[in-house]
Structure formats: C-alpha cells, structure tokens
Amino acid sequence: MMTLAPVHPDDYPTILTWLTAPGRLVQSRHAGAVPTLERQYQYVASLPMGARYLRIHDDGQFVGVATLMPTWYGFDIGLLIGTPNQGTGTRALRAIMDEHQTVRITVGCAASHGAMRRVCEKAGLAPLDSEPIVRYGREGR
Ligand SMILES: CC(C)(COP(=O)(O)OP(=O)(O)OC[C@H]1O[C@@H](n2cnc3c(N)ncnc32)[C@H](O)[C@@H]1OP(=O)(O)O)[C@@H](O)C(=O)NCCC(=O)NCCS
C-alpha cells in the first residue's frame, strides 16, 4: 500500500542517490543543476508556503518523493522514484490524486519526457497542452 508523509532531513542522502543515478536527471525539470546536499537544503527552504514535499512509502519501504507545488487551482506535482519502471510512479501518482480529490491537479513535464508522460496517462490524467516547454537558465557564479 502506498502511503505519504512529510520528507525528513534524514531522507536527503537517499534522495541524492536517486537524483545522481546515471541518466535520472536528463529529462526532469532539475536538468542542468548538479544535485548536492546543500542544494537539497536550499530546495526545501525555497518551497513556498502551502507546498508539500512528501516521502512515498510502498508497503513501508521508502521508494520516492513527491513535491506538490501550490497553484491558484490546487497543486502541480513532481515525482522522483528510486527504482524506475516497476509501476511505482504510477501508483504513487494515483495515491496523491486520491489524497487530493477535491482540488485540480496538474503535472508539468517536458514533452520529451516519455516515462513521466506515460505515468500520467496510466494514472488517468489527460494532456492539457501539447507545446514542448523549453526552459532557459544559467548557473550562479
Ligand atoms: C519519471 C518517473 C517518476 C517515472 O516513475 P516510474 O516508477 O518509473 O513509473 P512507472 O514504472 O509507473 O511507469 C513508467 C512508464 O514509462 C515507460 N517508459 C520508461 N522510459 C520511457 C521512455 N524513455 N519513453 C517512453 N516511455 C518510457 C515505462 O515503460 C512505463 O510504461 P509501461 O508501464 O507502459 O511499460 C521516474 O522515472 C523518475 O523518478 N525519474 C526521475 C525524476 C523525473 O524525471 N521526474 C519527473 C519530473 S516531474
């Protein structure tokens, strides 16, 4: 059974191993930023009021995290799963949807992110737009 609870700082090292696994960040919205423990703390500190940063348990095992970013209509959801392609992301998204049935939810993912798009489809979400999002940025000195 999937359960959700707030992320604890003790979870950060595990989250980092997932973020830095080869190929994991290529299509996620974190692309370009090298994940470190310091950035993990910065990320959590930067979350706006009303955001939920959740650890995902599957039958008691810590399997991933989700960020629920508050929007004017509800939440925009981001997922990070430790071991991909075992159906975990889909079941986690469904669990989040079940816990937040009364608000509108969205998932922002790159048009090229086949795995996340597939997760959304399997969880029963409909595509809202089809334009690829191209983000620009640079690192701080
Ligand atoms: C994206 C992510 C959350 C998916 O979680 P997951 O547990 O692997 O998801 P599931 O196992 O439920 O489903 C993955 C589906 O994508 C498919 N898939 C995997 N790689 C794919 C690719 N490159 N192109 C298209 N489909 C792909 C899988 O075959 C599977 O579909 P299927 O069940 O029809 O075979 C996970 O890979 C992850 O944490 N990635 C790193 C962080 C990230 O990119 N998060 C998304 C930003 S919000």
The ligand as a Tripos MOL2 file, in Angstrom:
@<TRIPOS>MOLECULE
LIG
   48    50     1     0     0
SMALL
NO_CHARGES

@<TRIPOS>ATOM
      1 C1          9.5650    9.6270  -14.2980 C.3       1 LIG1
      2 C2          9.4390    8.6940  -13.1050 C.3       1 LIG1
      3 C3          8.7630    9.4370  -11.9400 C.3       1 LIG1
      4 C4          8.5560    7.5170  -13.5020 C.3       1 LIG1
      5 O1          8.3690    6.6650  -12.3830 O.3       1 LIG1
      6 P1          8.3440    5.0870  -12.5920 P.3       1 LIG1
      7 O2          8.1970    4.4430  -11.2630 O.co2     1 LIG1
      8 O3          9.4820    4.6690  -13.4350 O.co2     1 LIG1
      9 O4          6.9760    4.9460  -13.4430 O.3       1 LIG1
     10 P2          6.1740    3.6220  -13.8500 P.3       1 LIG1
     11 O5          7.0410    2.4200  -13.6360 O.co2     1 LIG1
     12 O6          4.8580    3.6670  -13.1450 O.co2     1 LIG1
     13 O7          5.8960    3.8560  -15.4060 O.3       1 LIG1
     14 C5          6.9330    4.1920  -16.3000 C.3       1 LIG1
     15 C6          6.4140    4.0020  -17.7240 C.3       1 LIG1
     16 O8          7.2140    4.7730  -18.6220 O.3       1 LIG1
     17 C7          7.7180    3.9200  -19.6300 C.3       1 LIG1
     18 N1          8.9920    4.4710  -20.0420 N.ar      1 LIG1
     19 C8         10.1790    4.4000  -19.4230 C.ar      1 LIG1
     20 N2         11.1050    5.0890  -20.1060 N.ar      1 LIG1
     21 C9         10.4690    5.6200  -21.1770 C.ar      1 LIG1
     22 C10        10.8820    6.4470  -22.2570 C.ar      1 LIG1
     23 N3         12.1410    6.8750  -22.3700 N.pl3     1 LIG1
     24 N4          9.9530    6.7880  -23.1850 N.ar      1 LIG1
     25 C11         8.6770    6.3900  -23.0800 C.ar      1 LIG1
     26 N5          8.2210    5.6000  -22.0560 N.ar      1 LIG1
     27 C12         9.1130    5.2280  -21.1320 C.ar      1 LIG1
     28 C13         7.8030    2.5660  -18.9700 C.3       1 LIG1
     29 O9          7.8750    1.5250  -19.9230 O.3       1 LIG1
     30 C14         6.4930    2.5750  -18.1820 C.3       1 LIG1
     31 O10         5.3800    2.3740  -19.0210 O.3       1 LIG1
     32 P3          4.6420    0.9290  -19.1600 P.3       1 LIG1
     33 O11         4.1500    0.5690  -17.7850 O.co2     1 LIG1
     34 O12         3.5510    1.1640  -20.1430 O.co2     1 LIG1
     35 O13         5.6900   -0.0620  -19.6300 O.co2     1 LIG1
     36 C15        10.8310    8.1560  -12.6580 C.3       1 LIG1
     37 O14        11.4650    7.5580  -13.7470 O.3       1 LIG1
     38 C16        11.7270    9.2220  -12.0570 C.2       1 LIG1
     39 O15        11.7020    9.4360  -10.8560 O.2       1 LIG1
     40 N6         12.5410    9.9090  -12.9170 N.am      1 LIG1
     41 C17        13.4970   10.9500  -12.4440 C.3       1 LIG1
     42 C18        12.7890   12.2050  -11.9780 C.3       1 LIG1
     43 C19        11.8470   12.7320  -13.0320 C.2       1 LIG1
     44 O16        12.1910   12.8410  -14.1990 O.2       1 LIG1
     45 N7         10.6220   13.0930  -12.5840 N.am      1 LIG1
     46 C20         9.6180   13.6510  -13.4550 C.3       1 LIG1
     47 C21         9.5590   15.1200  -13.3410 C.3       1 LIG1
     48 S1          8.0260   15.5740  -12.6170 S.3       1 LIG1
@<TRIPOS>BOND
     1     1     2 1
     2     2     3 1
     3     2     4 1
     4     2    36 1
     5     4     5 1
     6     5     6 1
     7     6     7 2
     8     6     8 1
     9     6     9 1
    10     9    10 1
    11    10    11 2
    12    10    12 1
    13    10    13 1
    14    13    14 1
    15    14    15 1
    16    15    16 1
    17    15    30 1
    18    16    17 1
    19    17    18 1
    20    17    28 1
    21    18    19 ar
    22    18    27 ar
    23    19    20 ar
    24    20    21 ar
    25    21    22 ar
    26    21    27 ar
    27    22    23 1
    28    22    24 ar
    29    24    25 ar
    30    25    26 ar
    31    26    27 ar
    32    28    29 1
    33    28    30 1
    34    30    31 1
    35    31    32 1
    36    32    33 2
    37    32    34 1
    38    32    35 1
    39    36    37 1
    40    36    38 1
    41    38    39 2
    42    38    40 1
    43    40    41 1
    44    41    42 1
    45    42    43 1
    46    43    44 2
    47    43    45 1
    48    45    46 1
    49    46    47 1
    50    47    48 1
@<TRIPOS>SUBSTRUCTURE
     1 LIG1         1 GROUP 0 **** ****
